[in-house]
């Protein structure tokens, strides 16, 4: 239950933060959710990864569908992706997931460090 709550909260806070803050605010969202919701570090890692993967993947897919894939196909042709807009969306979501996962892992370890020093 905590795992699902962490995924949903990470996605929600990252989305709202992304409206007003720079792209790296997704790391802050994952970090603080991992501090607030106590989980094992591996679960924090995966909840941060999945939360950001869903947000960035869905946002990239929505943006791509609004312009009929014109921009993403041109960007994908610059990279060795064969001009595939869906592959570009997948790469975007995976990169965001990596940032969110590492930030959540850092938050989980910081929480563990703080709690161990209090005892």
Secondary structure by P-SEA (a helix, b strand, c coil): caaaaaaaaaaaaaaaaaacccccaaaaaaaaaaaaccccaaaaaaaaaaaaaaaaaaaaaaaaaaacaaaaaaaaaaccccccaaaaaaaaaaaaaaaaaaaaaaaaaaaaaaaaaac
